[in-house]
């Protein structure tokens, strides 16, 4: 039996791709899936397949997949549903290794579609061909620079997105890219007739490019195998889960979208706790959590310090930490006295949170406050305002350079993650933000900071088996 890597390398690292149902019409799926790889950096071989056309988008076209004079790693199938079982049989006869069935009209639409899905699966399994879908949107994989998810080339990075919804996968990836956080894989998996979420987890756990996995699940296929696979892999790489369908209306919508059966929410919560998955209850939370765990290391505990130059942010973030079960321990008398001596005379008492006394605090003072807190044994992570520094491009003044280097080195020096509070609306290429991110310090705003830190705390607990 081939290993999961041997089975799925042709999907995630395709050297040759057949597009069955290709067209020159860029308003249609068959046009997009030829155009996008051509324009966004794919260097493998593309083979459009069309029964009548001899050339599509400047590429030679072939009447059938069997007529292609080359081995095929991956077939993209974009034809009407009733044609797919026969096309799958042709792919098996050709020796195609993997396929993505983008076509819809299968189990998600009723009994007739379910029969077509079963026939497609039977044809594939007769030849050992593994496939994604049906009823999906496609793939981006950094390992081959192969992209049919977005009209522009994405930035490679450390987050893998595996989603039953194609539009959700593309949207989440776009938001991560807008934050300056790259993507290793973005895959829409649809109905999971053959390959299921457990297969993708198993493969990506061995992928050196992937630092965190984001899952959007409407229904569980091979539930027991998914649980066991996730539980074995979660301590090695963070696995984040967003599952809608918590209400009767949401569950009904999921059934019609990807043929997914409702799973009681209490069972989903229990699965996440026992398997070590980090669950997001809203899509924005998933984005924040993915950003955090891909950038920063796990927290050694739940005891957090908050340091800010805005009193309102101290209150908002502290309250959000409380709601998420994080602890804000009061500093001992000696620490309070030391911090108070560093702060402006008009600053509030430094108990935790620490109010730096208003906008534009002195960077040296701010740095010394953070270093004092990072050294405390009863603090496991810090949420802090960024230093008040500026840059000329990537160049910082001599006054600002030393404090910035000291602060960005804190997570590595003390083994405690730091999350910044600020930068909402800042471009992803902001030089100050980029300097922090390169040091493994992600940036959020208000309550989002607490959610991000909570993910790092929870992942630390998963790593420790708590």
N, C-alpha and C positions, 0 to 999 in steps of 0.2 A: 504494500500500500504506500503510495507516495506521501511524503510529509506535507503538512499544510503549506510550507514554504514552496515546495516543488509544485504543488497544485496551483498556488495563487501568484507566484512570481510572474507568470505571463499576463495576469490581470494588472498588477501594480507596477510591472516593469516591461510593458509590451514593446517589442522591437518591430512588430508588423501588425497592422490593424486593417481589417476588412470592414467597410461600412455598407451594410446591406439595406437598401432603401435610400441610397444617396441621391442627392439632387443638386442642381445649381441654384435652386430657388432658396435664397437666404431667409425667407419668411417661414420656412418649414424646418421641422426637426432634422430631416435628412440633409438639409443645407447647412445648418449650424454645425453638425458633428463632423463635417468635412472642413468647413471654414475655420473653426476655432483652433484645432490643432495646427493647421497650416500657419496661422498668424501668431501663435503664442509660444513658439519655441520647440515644438516636437520635432525631433530629428530622425525618428524611425520612418518606416514605409507605410503609406496610406494607399489602400486599394478600394476605390468606390465600386459598388456592385449595383448594376441596374440592367434590366432585361433588354432595354432598347437603346440607351445612350452609349456612345463610344468614348465620350470624354465628359468629365464633370469637374468644374472649377479648375481646369487646366491639367487635370490628372487623367491618365488612361482609365477607362471604366471597363468592367468585365460583366458578362451576362449572368454569371453565376459565381458563387464562391469557389466552386470546384474548378473554374477556369483560371483562377489566379495562379501564376507560375512561381509560387513561393510558399513556404510554410507560414501559417498565420497563428500568432500568439493570442490575439483578441479579435472577436467579431462584435461589432455594434449592430444591433438588429432594430430597424426602425421601419417596420412594415405593418400592415393591418393584422390584427390579432389572429384571424383565422388562418393566415399564412405562416404563422410562426412555428407550429409544430413541424411542418415540412421543411422550413428553412433550417431549423435546428438539426433535423436529420441530415441535411446537406452539409452542414458544418461538421457533424460527426464523421461523415464519409470523407471529408477533406482532411480531417485530422486537426481541426481548429482546437486550441487548447482551452480557451475560456471565452465567455460571451457576456455581454450586457444586453438584456432585453428591455429596451426603452419603451416599446409598445405597451399601451394600456388596453383594457377590455378583457381582463381575466377574472380571477376570483373576486375582485373588488366590485364587479357588476352583477354577480349572481351565478346561477347554476350553469348556464351555458359557458360563461367565462371560466368557471371552475374546471369544467371538463377540458377546455383548451389548455389551461394551465397544467393539468395532470398529463395531457398528451405531450406537451412541451417538455415536462420533466422526464417522462419516460424516454423520449427520444434522446435527451442529453445523457441520461444515466446509462443508456444502452452502449454508449461509447466513452463513458468516463469524462465527459465534458462538464466542467463546473461553470455555473452562470449566476449573474446578478439579476435581480428582478423577478418577474416582469413588473411593468408599471413603475418605472423609475426615470431618473433624469440624467444619470451618467456619473462621470468620475473626473477628478483631478488627482494626479499622483506626481509628487515632486521627483520621485526616483527616476522617472522617464520624461519629465517635463511635458506630460500628456494632459491636456486640458480640454474638456467639453462643458465645464460647469459655468465658466464666465467668458464674456466677450473680450476681456483683456487678460494678460498674463498675470497670475498671482505671484506673491512673494513666498518662496519656500520658507518653511519654519517648522516648529515643533508640535503643532496641534493637529490631530487627526479627527475628522468629523465623519461619523457614520450615522446616517439618518434615513428613516423610512420615508421622509418627505424630501423631495428634491428641492423645492423652493425654500424650505427651512434650512437645508444644508447650504445652499448657495447664499442665502441671506446671512446666516451666522458667519460663514467664511468671509463674506464681504465686510462685516462689522469688525471681525478680528483683524483683517488686513488694514482697515481704516485706522486701527489702533497701533499699527506697526508690528503686529504679531503675525508671523507667517504660518503657513499651513503645510503639513506633510502629505495629507490625504484628505480629500473631500469626496465622499461616496454616497450616492443615493441608492438605497437597497430595495425599495418598493415592497413587494409581497413576500419576499424571501422564500420562493418556491424551492430553491435548491440551497444555495449558500445562505446561512443565517448569521445573526449577530455574533454568535459564539465563534464561528469560523474567522470572522474579521478580527475579533479580539485576539484570538490565538495567533494569527499572523502578525498583527501590529505590535504585539508584545515583544516580538523579536526584531522589530524594525528600529534601527539605530536613529533614524531621523525623528521618530515620534516620541515626544516627552509626555504627552497627555492625550487621552482619548475622550471625545465628547460624543455621547450617544443620544439620539432622538428616537424614542421607541413608542409606537402606538399599541403594539401587542407583542407578546413573547412567543417566539417559535422555539421549539426544543428547550422549554423552560428549565428543566433540570440541568441540561448540559450548559445552558447559559449561566446559571447560578454557579455551578462548579468551576467553570472556566474563569468567570469573573473573580470568584473568591481566590483562586490560585494566582491570578495575575495582578490583582489590585495592589498588593504590597510592593510590587515592582514598578508599576506605573499608575498614576492616578487615572481613575475611570469615572467620568462625570455622566450623570443620567438626567435627562429631562423627559418625563412621560406625561403627556396630557391625557384627557379622558377621565379626569377625576370626578366629573359630574355626569349624570345620565345623558345630557345633551352632548357633552364631549365624547362620551363612549360611543354614542350612536354615530357621530360624525366620523370617528376613527374607523368604524366598521365599513362605512361607505367609501373611505379614502384608500385604505390599504388592506381591506378584508381582515381587520384586526379585531379579535374578541376582547371584551372588557375584562380587566383584571381589577379586583377590589383594591382600593388605594392602601388599605392597611397591609395587604400582602406585599405591595410594592415597597412600602416603607420597611417592612420586615426584611425583604430581600436585600434592600440597600444596606441596612444595618449589618446583616449577617455576612454579606459578601464583600463589604468594604467599599461599596459604591458611594460616591458623593452626589446626593440628589439635589437638583435644583427644582423649585416649585414654579418658577416663572422663567421665560426664555431669557430675559435680561440677566437673571441670576446666573444662568448657565454661561453667559458671555463673560461675566465678571470672574466666575470661578475658573473658567478655562484660562483666562488671562493670568490669573494669580498663580495657578499651579504650574503653568508652563514657564513662568518667569522665575518664581521663587522656590526655595526649599521648604520642606515641611517644618511646622513649628514643634518644639519639644514639649509644649504643654499649652494650657488654656489661659495663662496669666498674661494679660496684655497691658501695655502702657500707651497712653494717648498724649501726644505733644502737638500743640497747634498755636498759631498766632491769632486765631479767631475764636473768641469765647463761644460763639454759637456752634461752631464745628466741634469744639470739645464736648458740648452738651449732646449734640445730635449723634456723634459717633459713639460716645459712651453709652447712651441709651440703646443704640442699635446693638452694641456688643452685649449688653445685658440681655436683650431679647433673644440673642442667638446663643446664650449660655456661656459666653466668654466672661472671664473674671478680670476686674480692674482692681488689684490689691492696692491698698494705701501704702505709700512709702513709709519706712520707719523714720523716726525723728531725726536721726543723723543725716539721712539722705535728703529729707525735706530741708534741713538747714543748709546743706551744701548747695542744693539747687536754688534756694532762695537767695543765696549769696551771688549766684551767677546771673539771676534774672534782674530786670529793671526794678527799681524800688516800688513802682506802682503796680507790679504784677500780683495776681492772686496767689494765695498760698499754694505751693507746689505739692499737692497730695497725690495726684493721679485722678483725672487728667492734669496736665501741666499747660497752663495758659502762658504763652511767651510775652504777652503784654501788648499785643496790637500788631498792625501790619508792618512789614519790612524789618523784622528783628535782625540784629547784628549776626552775620553768619558764623563768626567765631564763637559767640555766646551760644547760639543755637546748636552748634556742633558739640560744644562741651556738655550741654544738657543731654544730648542724645548719647554721647559716650558714657556719661555717668549712669544713665538708665540702662543701657545695653549691658553694662558690667554687673548689674544686679542679678543675684542667683534666683530671685523669685519673680523675674520677668522673662517670658518666653517669646515675646514678639512686640513690635512697636508699630503703631500707626502714627505718622508724623506729617506735618506740613513740610513742603520742600524748602530748601535754603533760599534766601532772598539773594540770588546771584543772577548775573546776566552774562551774555556771551556775544562775541563777534564771530558769527558762524560757529565753528567748533572750538574757537579759542576763548579761554576764560582769563580774566585778569589775574595778576599775581595774588591779589587780595582774596579772590574767590577760589583759586585753584586748590589751595591746601585744605580749606574746610570741605570742599566738594569731594576731594579724594578721601578724606577721613570718614565722611558720612557714607559714601558709597562702598567703603570697605567694611562697614559694620557687620552686615550679615555673615560674611566669611570669617571675620575676626572672632565673633561671638557665637556663631552657629544659631542665630535667631533671625527669622525673616522680618523684613520691614516692608510696610505698605505706605505709599504716599497718599496724602489727601490733598488733591488739587488738580490742576491741569484740565478741568472740564472745558471742552471746546478747543484745546490746544492742538495744533497739527501733529500728526504722528512723527514728523521729522524735526520737531522742536529739539534743539541741541541739548537743552537741560534735561528734558524728558528722556531723550535717547541715552544720555549718560547714565541716568538712573536705571533705565531698563537693561542696558548692557551689564550693569552690576547685579541684575536679578532683583530689582526693586520696582514693582509695577505701581501704577498710579491710578487712583479712582477719585470719587467725590462723595462726601457725606456718608450716607448709610452703605453705599457700595463698598467703602473701605472695610467696614465690619464684615460684610458678606465675603469679601475676598480673604480676609484674615481667618474667618471661620472655616473656609475651605482648606487653608493651610494647616489649621489646628486639627481638623478632622482627618486630613491625609496623614498627619503625623501619628494620630491614634491608629489609623489603619496599618501604617508601617510597623508600629509597635505591637500590633495584635490586640489592641484595647477595645 
